[in-house]
Amino acid sequence: MVNRAQRSSAGGGVGFVTTRFFTFAEGPEKFRLESGEELGPVRLAYETYGTLNEERTNAILIQHGFSGDAHAAGYHHGADAPGWWDGMIGRGRTFDTDRFFVISSNVLGSCKGSTGPCAINPATEEPYALTYPLLTINDMVNAQKRLIDHLGIKKLFSIAGGSMGGMQVLQWLASYPEMVHSAISIATTHRHSPQQIAFNEVARQAIMADPHWKGGNYYGKTAPANGLAVARMIGHITYMSDGSMAKKFGRDPKEDRHPFKFMPQFEVEGYLKYRGNSFVKRFDANAFLYLTKAMDNFDMAGGRPLHEALTSVTAKVLVVAYTSDWLYPPHHSREIVKACKVAGVDATYCEMESGYGHDAFLVEIEELGRLVGPFINKLYENAVRKAEHGLGIRSGHRRDTGDGGGWLKRFGRWLWGGRIVGAAFPG
Amino acid sequence: MVNRAQRSSAGGGVGFVTTRFFTFAEGPEKFRLESGEELGPVRLAYETYGTLNEERTNAILIQHGFSGDAHAAGYHHGADAPGWWDGMIGRGRTFDTDRFFVISSNVLGSCKGSTGPCAINPATEEPYALTYPLLTINDMVNAQKRLIDHLGIKKLFSIAGGSMGGMQVLQWLASYPEMVHSAISIATTHRHSPQQIAFNEVARQAIMADPHWKGGNYYGKTAPANGLAVARMIGHITYMSDGSMAKKFGRDPKEDRHPFKFMPQFEVEGYLKYRGNSFVKRFDANAFLYLTKAMDNFDMAGGRPLHEALTSVTAKVLVVAYTSDWLYPPHHSREIVKACKVAGVDATYCEMESGYGHDAFLVEIEELGRLVGPFINKLYENAVRKAEHGLGIRSGHRRDTGDGGGWLKRFGRWLWGGRIVGAAFPG
């Protein structure tokens, strides 16, 4: 499990990484989905950073957002840009790879290496397209659970994610409460509101209105690029705030002030068109349909009072929302926290001042780290302290051991099983 | 100018009405647009309600929003629904047709009877399509000015409108301050923000992505209905609030709870699709492009400080915004009021509590009337009082005349020229 590229990395980053694949349900017993339909074999793309300790207790599962992938940190060979949450993951970073074993898995249904509608159906040797079964957030989490089982991990030290990733965090708490020691839910909701559904529906209509979509059977032919670009543009507006757009673009004209005939004239128009068109190169239109539908159908408590979905949760929960996020506004997060309190769950709420809208959790990494870092490290230290206490070691002894944490490695194993790798504790 | 249908109307409505047309720039001298291009002949569709007094001083110009038309009040023969602001216009209604002569004119560039891109260009005998010149809010107002001149009106008692109609109200103040006695700006902005531009741009991209659009040359062929429907759906989301959507739809499934394969499943999805598809029957895709672009380019002060565009204004101004309107949020209206104050303009601001979002000015007619009614009637009474004072009549005499307002009809004519038709004044 050791990531060799990490060792050669400089400046805290995890260095070069490669995406791996885990395949299950290869035999006659298929993977059963919430809809009752079955799928198999199922492949998940994933990456890991840091080292899993012997007791397999230091794993943190990172959940990506709607259009994300398994590549959360480090560099792929030949790529200019690092993974999507690189600033959060690495030596001395928020998810410290000197302490933690970080797993990032691509969701089921995606087009980023996992089995989604663009994958080949072995029964027909054609892409699934719309024969792919309807997918839920629950199904994504159940597939991830197979990966976590495969890695031999009984309990995740933490799970963290924003947006659709946050929904997976919440679903993990509801589905596998005994497997989660702590959870970080960021800029998300426990169920999609009609406005959120509406934006997704219009985006889907834009894709399906493209004549190249052809009921989803466009593989090997012309992709519904125009429809997908429009769909992405809609998304982009919801990810930014009015303020962040004003700051980034103002009403700046693109070049020539003379406004003419529906070519992008303002900077914001050119930006949206550019982002829409570049998205087309990296994303599949059918995956867009399935993943947005999964979000729209997400209702963590399934219509029950929300706290009833949280009664078995023992994890410590951190809920983060951003003031200018109007896609998943703070009041959604406050409902989650309230339900946690009603269910007796140890939950902390933090509403962060930001002008970046929903994008903030991907943009304001430093601010997010300042919040998540202490939360996760405090839990880590508590776990270690618990181990010490169980062995009758007073915490004051720590500083005097002088063996660079060696005693921790020896004793920490006891209660919570931590093989501490180069941990540095504040005095 | 007497509207005969009005006389036969019951319950305060103006009864049956018909749309009229005013054509100008028919000769060699064409109508010059802000872009420098010329257009002619130019036709405007308009309706009037109530009676213009002899002195032509009791006219109120109503401005419709983006997809509206001249039909603001009353019924067209054979139609089930009245005009779009019917609840505001009629006997004893906010714009009281017993007092006022109400004019509603369709904007230049629209597809609702005025000369727009779907009109026939007499030079080519083909629809203008994209040979139609680029249009601005300023151009719309300049065309309306021709209509007002044609009606022999030197000064409008008031102008009122919401959304794009509000932009026209503001542009009237900037362009023809001497012609405006009062102005009511509702749920609008003095210039489009990047977010507003972004929504419009995505809607335009949706239209232009439709292969039936064919560079605008779809007349007589298949219209770009799918693209236009998607464009309208985007608009609809921005007109409602998250709260009004939740109230109207919740997460109610349409019929069968079993969510499947991208057919509208939630009520909100079905509603958007229905509204999008019905819009296609009543609106022209090219008009959508031109009118949204006019809004995007709108910048009342043309880059100068806003108050500089208002220095010549003598009108009393009422600015109305709605708390849940996130398309034209209240802070835009507050900027307008602030600039009025800096320019020494008598402006009143009212932020109305509403859950209906931008739609509120079309939905919450009663609440709007409670605000606008006293504003407009106070001005009316002041004007009459001024006339009394000019003739040395003390206001206390009013009650004792006992001739049902006959003295007002006689004397009111003097200063502000009001031929008061059945006015009822509070004691």
Interface residues (C-beta under 8 A of the other chain):
Chain A: S35 L130 L134 R191 H192 S193 P194 Q195 I197 A198 F199 E201 V202 R204 Q205 A206 M208 A209 D210 P211 N226 G227 A229 V230 M233 I234 H236 I237 M240 S241 D242 M245 A246 K248 F249 G250 R251 H258 P259 F260 K261 F262 P264 Q265 F266 E267 V268 E269 L272 K273 G276 L289 K293 D296 N297 D299 W326 P329
Chain B: S35 L130 L134 R191 H192 S193 P194 Q195 I197 A198 F199 E201 V202 R204 Q205 A206 M208 A209 D210 P211 N226 G227 A229 V230 M233 I234 H236 I237 M240 S241 D242 M245 A246 K248 F249 G250 R251 H258 P259 F260 K261 F262 P264 Q265 F266 E267 V268 E269 L272 K273 G276 L289 K293 D296 N297 D299 W326 P329
